[in-house]
Amino acid sequence: MKKSIYILGAAGSIGMQTLDVVNKHPDLFEIVGLSLGSNDEKNHLILSQTTPKIVALRHKEQLRSYQKRYPNISFVYGVQGLIYVSKYPIEGLFLNALSGSAGLMPTVEAIKSGKPILLANKETLVMAGDQIRRLIKKYSGKLYPIDSEHSAIWQTLQGESLDHVKKIVITASGGALRNLSRNHLKDIKLVDALKHPNWSMGAKITIDSATMMNKGLEVIEAHHLFQLPYDKIETILHDESVCHGITYFNDGTIKASLSPSDMRIPIAYALFYPDKSPYDQELSLANLSFKPMDFERFPLLKLAYEVGQKGGLLPTVMNAANEAAVKLFIQGHITFLQIEEIVMTYVQKYQNQLRPSLQLIIQTDQQIQQEIFNMYEKR
């Protein structure tokens, strides 16, 4: 029997790799719903290879031409279109590969509609991890991670009790600028920050990898996914991106998950779970290196630990400031180091609230991002 699948962010890096996995197994998977982006050429390529029932477009202006070209597909658009797809009344795996805070409410609505969540959208748990866990419990839902690091930890914990876990370790490549000292970061251009040595990813996550904010978001995400305190979540530098996660147990044993730097592996692990999918690439284990994390070189990672431990509204504040700052850097309005400056300034000045509602989380995210855009876009 085929598994039905929804993919939000189908035109992005994770979405395209998910479609690659799915299209190789047409006898096992059926696409029910998608969300697409602004690139019409890429959107049409996707729709030429799939036959979804419901598709959310980015803009209202796209609606008429798509409806005419694909009369057998129902089209919606915008934020409400994402929600409509999330609530669509056909059971299926719901893979959220949206970038940024836009991924939060679709996850919430998909949980309420009873769909198992395959989560590649870090911001969902960073902004509202406590609320998401409560919803998963209330609706007897399932939550599977797509990130390579969290998928690795998930695999090492199979058949294990959290009571036996001493700590988990998330590895970090260091990103495109890992071999540069802080003194050399002042004149970094966008093209430099986008040259990730190991992974092919979208612009936002690649910049986050260079600032190490990506790893900070992953630490907060891991806290909510695995229900472990922050003092049991460690990060280390690992240039090769072959070992993605390590779990240390109280009896002195260690489990590690190693695989090629290919996001199709954790994607397939979640799609096929509890079964395994075939993969034909060989992995060399020669010359693997590990180094302690340098929090002075990557201050945003240190900040993420502090924000995660404080909890409440601060993770939303940090994420919103970072999301806005990264967009401004990509657009050429600020320098690379100003990303750190903006994020730290907003975290330091914001009054925390320990039990924010989902409404307050969303309002705060939008308010901070708009405030930062207004401040820097005119410069």
Beta strands, then each sheet from edge to edge (+ up, - down):
strand 1: 3-8
strand 2: 29-35
strand 3: 54-57
strand 4: 74-77
strand 5: 93-96
strand 6: 117-119
strand 7: 143-145
strand 8: 165-172
strand 9: 233-237
strand 10: 243-249
strand 11: 254-258
strand 12: 291-292
sheet 1: 4+ 3+ 2+ 1+ 5+ 6+ 7+
sheet 2: 11+ 10- 8+ 9+ 12-
end
